[in-house]
Amino acid sequence: MSKELLELFQEAYSNLELFPLMEKNEMEKFRVEYGDDLIADLNQLVEDSPNGDSKIIFTGHRGCGKSTLLAEFSRQIQNKYFVVLFSIADKIEMSAVNHINILFAIAVNLMSEAEARQVEIPQSTKEALYQWFATRTRTEELNLKAEAEIGFDLLKLISSKLKADAAVRDEIKQEFERKISDLVARINEIAALIQTATKQDVLVIIDDLDKLDLGRVNEIYKDNIKALCQPNFRIIYTIPIAVLRETFISTILTTETNDQIVVMPVLKIFEKGKNRLPHAQPRPETIKILGEVLQKRIASELIAEQTAEKIVIYSGGVLRELIRIAKECCRICLRLIRRNSAESIIIDDNILFQAINKIRNDFSIRLGRIDIDILQNVYKQFIPNDPKQPEFLDLLHGLYVLEYRTDETWYDVHPILIESLKNKGVIHVE
């Protein structure tokens, strides 16, 4: 076994972790310049908020790079605003997220960030706020007091309980279910203290709300969007792109945010319908961007150039899928190196073929008859028969169907699934 080859592929495999680029060193090492127009859109909505309390919806397919873009956006404006960026997945069990604990998480993270940056809040005020947090999580009040007294960071303790303790979450829900205005008033008080001390307006960015199940998203945004819009400072919320296909929810979001919805589109590999033609050529600008993503993660001697382009095409323009395919290729190569003591191996078309088969099987095993009919219609018409059909929304949410935006919005089947549909005799591919 070539130790050097093994280490090179191990490094590439590590570089292909499915994580957003949040830290400055990660940005410098891996970020590819794109999405500047979206950052400009977000910046305009934040900067030009008439009352300083705009609520912005940011959406796009899972894995299209929203988290990385939000991190870059927050980095660019951090000198002008008191920015609090956090992932809801890090703060609350995803199956338990509701509008009340989203707002409570905002309060906790505002206060935690103020402490981390040593914002000068009067000690008596600070102690009153700590007491408020403690009494609102009084399910284990005695233990909480004891732990705080022996030196535990109270906010970290409360944050951990919010994440892991269902009893605490239930306590918070019962406390504020009928008096949400009390919770909002306390959030506004914390934000006002921060703004007075720092001379900066507050901007809260909540990531990963787009990863919630669609049913939970409906409950949060359909029934409680007004509550989420009550804090009197700027907030950016993320949502799944499938939610915008629901007319009722989309109308509510548009109304409550004054149409401040920013969509991060999937990068188009082909113009609409061009991938159906023999010898179709992908868009060079997309190949360049996504090719550079691979170049920053995989040493050039480990991958054939034509295979890298095919990985880009199979991704459908979704960063998450690009990384997933490349990572699976690395897994196969690492197994081969250990099994065969290979001195020379690269990611070529044969390795890619094996990776695509594995991912295609993972996709296909969950498809029912209704799903296949929808995929067939999308492939033929570039739009479903019913864009509000729950099964279609699930396919969109799960990346089986990809949404593209040009002068019009259109859809296509994930490239990896097209071969599967062809084998089933559902579609005919030239």
C-alpha positions as CSV (number, residue, x, y, z in Angstrom):
1,M,0.0,0.0,0.0
2,S,1.3,3.5,-0.9
3,K,1.2,5.4,2.3
4,E,1.5,8.7,0.4
5,L,-1.4,7.9,-1.9
6,L,-3.5,6.8,1.1
7,E,-2.8,10.0,2.9
8,L,-3.6,12.1,-0.1
9,F,-7.0,10.5,-0.4
10,Q,-7.6,10.7,3.3
11,E,-7.0,14.4,3.1
12,A,-9.4,14.8,0.2
13,Y,-12.0,12.7,2.0
14,S,-11.6,15.0,5.1
15,N,-11.9,18.1,2.8
16,L,-15.2,16.7,1.5
17,E,-17.1,16.8,4.8
18,L,-20.6,18.2,4.3
19,F,-20.1,21.2,6.4
20,P,-20.8,24.9,5.7
21,L,-17.8,27.2,5.7
22,M,-18.3,29.1,8.9
23,E,-14.8,29.9,10.1
24,K,-12.4,32.4,8.5
25,N,-9.7,29.8,7.9
26,E,-12.3,27.5,6.2
27,M,-13.4,30.3,4.0
28,E,-9.9,31.1,2.9
29,K,-9.1,27.5,2.2
30,F,-12.3,26.3,0.4
31,R,-14.6,29.2,-0.6
32,V,-15.2,29.8,-4.2
33,E,-16.3,33.3,-5.3
34,Y,-19.9,33.2,-6.3
35,G,-23.2,34.4,-4.9
36,D,-22.1,38.1,-4.7
37,D,-25.4,39.2,-6.2
38,L,-27.3,37.4,-3.4
39,I,-25.1,39.0,-0.8
40,A,-25.9,42.4,-2.4
41,D,-29.6,41.5,-2.2
42,L,-29.4,40.7,1.5
43,N,-27.3,43.8,2.1
44,Q,-29.8,46.0,0.4
45,L,-32.7,44.7,2.5
46,V,-30.8,45.0,5.7
47,E,-29.3,48.4,5.0
48,D,-32.5,50.0,3.6
49,S,-34.9,48.7,6.3
50,P,-37.2,51.7,6.9
51,N,-37.7,51.1,10.6
52,G,-34.7,48.9,11.3
53,D,-36.9,45.9,12.0
54,S,-37.1,44.1,8.6
55,K,-37.7,40.4,8.5
56,I,-36.1,38.6,5.6
57,I,-36.8,35.1,4.3
58,F,-33.8,33.4,2.7
59,T,-34.5,30.1,0.9
60,G,-33.0,27.7,-1.6
61,H,-32.5,23.9,-2.0
62,R,-30.8,22.1,0.9
63,G,-27.1,22.0,0.2
64,C,-27.0,24.8,-2.3
65,G,-24.6,26.8,-0.2
66,K,-27.0,29.0,1.9
67,S,-25.1,28.5,5.2
68,T,-21.7,29.4,3.7
69,L,-23.2,32.4,2.0
70,L,-24.9,33.6,5.2
71,A,-21.6,33.2,7.1
72,E,-19.8,35.3,4.5
73,F,-22.5,37.9,4.5
74,S,-22.3,38.2,8.3
75,R,-18.6,38.5,8.1
76,Q,-18.8,41.3,5.6
77,I,-21.2,43.4,7.7
78,Q,-20.0,42.6,11.2
79,N,-18.4,46.0,11.6
80,K,-21.6,47.8,10.9
81,Y,-24.1,45.6,12.9
82,F,-24.2,43.5,16.0
83,V,-24.6,40.3,14.1
84,V,-25.8,37.1,15.9
85,L,-25.7,34.1,13.5
86,F,-26.7,30.7,14.9
87,S,-28.0,27.4,13.6
88,I,-31.3,26.3,15.1
89,A,-30.1,22.7,14.8
90,D,-27.3,23.5,17.3
91,K,-29.8,25.0,19.8
92,I,-32.9,22.8,19.7
93,E,-33.8,19.3,18.8
94,M,-35.1,19.6,15.2
95,S,-38.2,17.6,15.9
96,A,-39.1,20.0,18.7
97,V,-38.6,23.3,17.0
98,N,-41.6,25.7,17.3
99,H,-42.1,29.5,17.2
100,I,-41.8,29.9,20.9
101,N,-38.4,28.2,21.3
102,I,-37.1,29.9,18.2
103,L,-37.8,33.3,19.9
104,F,-36.4,32.0,23.2
105,A,-33.3,30.9,21.4
106,I,-33.0,34.4,19.9
107,A,-33.0,35.8,23.5
108,V,-30.4,33.3,24.7
109,N,-28.1,33.9,21.8
110,L,-28.4,37.7,22.0
111,M,-27.4,37.5,25.6
112,S,-24.6,34.9,25.0
113,E,-23.1,37.0,22.2
114,A,-23.3,40.1,24.4
115,E,-21.3,38.3,27.1
116,A,-18.8,36.9,24.6
117,R,-18.1,40.4,23.3
118,Q,-18.2,41.9,26.8
119,V,-20.9,44.4,26.0
120,E,-21.2,46.8,28.9
121,I,-24.7,46.1,30.4
122,P,-25.3,47.4,33.9
123,Q,-24.7,44.6,36.4
124,S,-28.1,45.0,38.1
125,T,-29.8,44.7,34.7
126,K,-27.7,41.7,33.7
127,E,-28.5,39.9,37.0
128,A,-32.3,40.6,36.5
129,L,-32.0,39.1,33.0
130,Y,-30.2,36.0,34.3
131,Q,-32.9,35.6,36.9
132,W,-35.5,35.9,34.2
133,F,-33.8,33.1,32.2
134,A,-33.4,30.9,35.3
135,T,-37.1,31.2,36.4
136,R,-38.3,30.5,32.8
137,T,-36.5,27.2,32.9
138,R,-37.6,26.2,36.4
139,T,-38.4,22.6,35.6
140,E,-35.2,21.8,37.4
141,E,-34.9,25.1,39.3
142,L,-33.0,23.8,42.4
143,N,-30.4,21.9,40.3
144,L,-30.1,24.9,38.0
145,K,-29.4,27.3,40.9
146,A,-26.9,24.8,42.4
147,E,-25.0,24.4,39.1
148,A,-24.9,28.2,38.6
149,E,-23.6,28.7,42.1
150,I,-20.6,26.4,41.6
151,G,-19.4,28.4,38.6
152,F,-21.2,27.0,35.6
153,D,-21.9,29.5,32.9
154,L,-25.7,30.1,33.3
155,L,-26.4,30.9,29.7
156,K,-24.4,27.8,28.4
157,L,-26.3,25.7,30.9
158,I,-29.7,27.1,29.8
159,S,-28.7,26.6,26.2
160,S,-27.8,23.0,26.7
161,K,-31.1,22.4,28.5
162,L,-32.9,24.1,25.6
163,K,-31.2,21.6,23.3
164,A,-31.5,18.4,25.2
165,D,-34.2,18.7,27.9
166,A,-37.8,18.3,26.6
167,A,-39.2,19.2,30.0
168,V,-37.5,22.6,29.9
169,R,-38.8,23.2,26.3
170,D,-42.3,22.3,27.5
171,E,-42.0,24.7,30.4
172,I,-41.0,27.5,28.1
173,K,-43.9,26.7,25.7
174,Q,-46.5,26.6,28.6
175,E,-45.1,29.9,30.0
176,F,-45.4,31.8,26.7
177,E,-48.0,30.1,24.6
178,R,-50.7,32.6,25.6
179,K,-48.4,35.6,26.3
180,I,-45.9,35.7,23.5
181,S,-45.8,39.4,23.8
182,D,-44.0,39.0,27.2
183,L,-41.3,37.0,25.5
184,V,-41.0,39.4,22.7
185,A,-40.8,42.3,25.1
186,R,-37.8,40.7,26.9
187,I,-36.1,40.0,23.5
188,N,-36.5,43.7,22.6
189,E,-35.2,44.8,25.9
190,I,-32.0,42.7,25.4
191,A,-31.6,44.0,21.9
192,A,-32.1,47.6,23.1
193,L,-29.4,47.2,25.8
194,I,-27.0,45.9,23.2
195,Q,-27.7,48.6,20.7
196,T,-27.3,51.3,23.3
197,A,-24.0,49.9,24.5
198,T,-22.4,49.1,21.1
199,K,-24.0,51.9,19.0
200,Q,-24.8,49.1,16.5
201,D,-28.2,47.9,15.3
202,V,-28.9,44.2,16.0
203,L,-29.1,41.7,13.1
204,V,-30.0,38.1,14.0
205,I,-29.6,35.4,11.3
206,I,-31.1,31.9,12.1
207,D,-29.8,29.2,9.9
208,D,-31.0,25.6,9.3
209,L,-34.7,26.3,9.7
210,D,-34.8,25.1,6.0
211,K,-33.8,21.6,7.2
212,L,-37.0,21.1,9.2
213,D,-39.7,18.6,8.0
214,L,-42.2,20.4,5.9
215,G,-45.1,19.6,8.3
216,R,-43.2,21.4,11.1
217,V,-42.4,24.3,8.8
218,N,-46.1,24.7,8.0
219,E,-46.9,24.9,11.7
220,I,-44.2,27.5,12.4
221,Y,-44.7,29.8,9.5
222,K,-48.4,29.2,8.6
223,D,-49.8,29.7,12.1
224,N,-47.1,31.8,13.8
225,I,-45.3,34.0,11.4
226,K,-46.8,37.1,13.0
227,A,-45.1,36.2,16.3
228,L,-41.8,35.7,14.6
229,C,-42.1,39.1,13.0
230,Q,-42.7,40.9,16.3
231,P,-39.1,41.6,17.5
232,N,-38.2,45.2,16.6
233,F,-34.8,44.5,15.0
234,R,-33.7,42.8,11.8
235,I,-33.9,39.1,11.5
236,I,-33.1,36.7,8.6
237,Y,-35.1,33.4,8.7
238,T,-34.3,30.4,6.5
239,I,-37.0,28.2,5.0
240,P,-37.2,25.2,2.7
241,I,-37.7,26.1,-1.0
242,A,-40.7,23.8,-1.2
243,V,-42.6,26.1,1.2
244,L,-42.8,28.8,-1.5
245,R,-44.8,26.4,-3.7
246,E,-47.6,26.5,-1.1
247,T,-49.8,29.4,-2.1
248,F,-51.3,30.1,1.3
249,I,-48.0,30.0,3.2
250,S,-46.2,31.9,0.4
251,T,-48.8,34.6,0.5
252,I,-48.5,34.9,4.3
253,L,-44.7,35.2,4.1
254,T,-44.9,37.8,1.3
255,T,-47.3,39.9,3.3
256,E,-45.6,39.7,6.7
257,T,-42.2,40.4,5.3
258,N,-43.2,43.0,2.8
259,D,-42.1,40.7,0.0
260,Q,-38.5,40.5,1.4
261,I,-37.8,37.0,0.1
262,V,-34.4,36.1,-1.3
263,V,-34.0,32.8,-3.2
264,M,-30.6,31.2,-3.7
265,P,-31.0,29.3,-7.0
266,V,-29.4,26.1,-8.0
267,L,-26.5,26.7,-10.5
268,K,-27.7,25.8,-13.9
269,I,-25.5,23.1,-15.6
270,F,-27.5,23.3,-18.9
271,E,-30.0,25.7,-20.3
272,K,-33.6,24.4,-20.1
273,G,-34.0,21.3,-22.1
274,K,-30.5,21.3,-23.5
275,N,-29.4,18.2,-21.6
276,R,-32.0,16.2,-23.6
277,L,-30.0,16.8,-26.8
278,P,-27.2,14.6,-28.0
279,H,-23.7,16.0,-27.4
280,A,-25.1,18.8,-25.2
281,Q,-22.5,21.2,-23.8
282,P,-22.8,22.3,-20.2
283,R,-22.5,26.0,-19.3
284,P,-18.8,26.8,-19.0
285,E,-19.3,29.3,-16.2
286,T,-21.0,26.7,-14.0
287,I,-18.4,24.1,-14.8
288,K,-15.7,26.6,-13.8
289,I,-17.3,27.4,-10.5
290,L,-18.1,23.9,-9.4
291,G,-14.9,22.6,-10.9
292,E,-13.0,25.0,-8.7
293,V,-14.9,23.7,-5.6
294,L,-13.5,20.2,-6.4
295,Q,-10.0,21.6,-7.1
296,K,-9.8,23.1,-3.7
297,R,-10.7,19.8,-2.0
298,I,-9.1,17.1,-4.2
299,A,-5.4,17.2,-5.3
300,S,-5.3,17.4,-9.1
301,E,-3.3,14.2,-9.4
302,L,-6.1,12.2,-7.8
303,I,-8.8,12.9,-10.3
304,A,-9.1,12.8,-14.1
305,E,-10.2,16.1,-15.6
306,Q,-13.0,14.6,-17.7
307,T,-14.3,12.8,-14.6
308,A,-14.3,16.0,-12.5
309,E,-16.6,17.6,-15.2
310,K,-18.9,14.6,-15.1
311,I,-19.2,14.9,-11.3
312,V,-20.2,18.5,-11.8
313,I,-22.9,17.5,-14.3
314,Y,-24.2,14.7,-12.1
315,S,-24.5,17.2,-9.2
316,G,-27.3,19.0,-11.0
317,G,-25.7,22.3,-9.8
318,V,-26.2,21.5,-6.1
319,L,-23.1,22.0,-4.0
320,R,-24.2,19.3,-1.5
321,E,-24.6,16.8,-4.3
322,L,-21.2,17.7,-5.8
323,I,-19.5,17.1,-2.5
324,R,-21.5,13.9,-1.8
325,I,-20.6,12.3,-5.2
326,A,-16.9,13.3,-4.8
327,K,-16.8,11.9,-1.3
328,E,-18.3,8.6,-2.4
329,C,-15.6,8.4,-5.1
330,C,-12.9,8.9,-2.4
331,R,-14.4,6.2,-0.2
332,I,-14.2,3.8,-3.1
333,C,-10.6,4.7,-3.8
334,L,-9.6,4.4,-0.1
335,R,-11.1,0.9,0.0
336,L,-9.2,-0.1,-3.2
337,I,-5.9,1.2,-1.9
338,R,-6.2,-0.8,1.3
339,R,-7.6,-3.9,-0.4
340,N,-5.3,-4.1,-3.4
341,S,-2.2,-2.3,-2.1
342,A,-2.6,-0.1,-5.1
343,E,0.4,2.1,-5.9
344,S,-1.5,4.2,-8.4
345,I,-5.2,5.0,-8.5
346,I,-7.2,8.0,-9.4
347,I,-10.9,9.0,-9.5
348,D,-11.8,8.0,-13.1
349,D,-15.0,7.2,-14.9
350,N,-15.0,3.7,-13.6
351,I,-14.8,4.9,-10.0
352,L,-17.5,7.5,-10.7
353,F,-19.7,4.9,-12.2
354,Q,-19.6,2.9,-9.0
355,A,-20.3,6.0,-6.8
356,I,-23.2,7.0,-9.0
357,N,-24.7,3.5,-8.8
358,K,-24.5,3.6,-5.0
359,I,-26.2,7.1,-4.7
360,R,-28.8,6.2,-7.3
361,N,-29.8,3.1,-5.4
362,D,-30.1,5.2,-2.2
363,F,-32.3,7.6,-4.1
364,S,-34.5,5.0,-5.9
365,I,-35.3,2.7,-3.0
366,R,-37.6,5.3,-1.5
367,L,-39.6,6.0,-4.7
368,G,-43.3,4.9,-4.9
369,R,-45.5,4.8,-8.0
370,I,-46.9,8.4,-7.4
371,D,-43.3,9.7,-7.1
372,I,-42.3,8.0,-10.3
373,D,-45.3,9.5,-12.2
374,I,-44.4,13.0,-10.9
375,L,-40.7,12.6,-11.9
376,Q,-41.9,11.4,-15.4
377,N,-44.1,14.5,-15.8
378,V,-41.3,16.8,-14.6
379,Y,-38.8,15.3,-17.0
380,K,-41.2,15.7,-19.9
381,Q,-42.7,19.1,-19.1
382,F,-40.1,20.8,-16.8
383,I,-43.0,21.4,-14.4
384,P,-45.2,19.1,-12.3
385,N,-48.9,18.7,-13.1
386,D,-49.6,20.0,-9.6
387,P,-46.8,22.0,-8.0
388,K,-48.7,22.0,-4.6
389,Q,-49.1,18.2,-4.5
390,P,-47.6,17.0,-1.2
391,E,-45.6,14.3,-2.9
392,F,-44.1,16.8,-5.3
393,L,-43.1,19.1,-2.4
394,D,-41.4,16.1,-0.7
395,L,-39.5,15.3,-3.9
396,L,-38.4,19.0,-4.1
397,H,-37.4,19.0,-0.5
398,G,-35.4,15.8,-0.9
399,L,-33.6,17.0,-4.0
400,Y,-35.2,14.4,-6.3
401,V,-36.5,17.4,-8.2
402,L,-34.4,20.5,-8.7
403,E,-35.7,24.0,-9.2
404,Y,-34.0,26.3,-11.6
405,R,-34.6,30.0,-12.2
406,T,-34.0,32.0,-15.4
407,D,-36.7,34.3,-16.9
408,E,-39.0,31.6,-15.6
409,T,-39.0,29.0,-12.9
410,W,-38.6,25.4,-14.2
411,Y,-37.8,22.0,-12.8
412,D,-35.8,19.0,-13.7
413,V,-35.2,15.5,-12.3
414,H,-31.9,15.1,-10.4
415,P,-29.4,13.9,-13.1
416,I,-28.5,10.8,-11.1
417,L,-32.2,9.6,-11.2
418,I,-32.6,10.0,-15.0
419,E,-30.7,6.7,-15.7
420,S,-32.9,4.9,-13.1
421,L,-36.1,6.2,-14.8
422,K,-34.7,5.2,-18.1
423,N,-34.1,1.7,-16.9
424,K,-37.7,1.5,-15.6
425,G,-38.9,2.4,-19.0
426,V,-40.5,5.6,-17.6
427,I,-38.7,8.0,-19.9
428,H,-36.8,7.8,-23.1
429,V,-33.4,9.4,-23.3
430,E,-31.7,10.0,-26.6
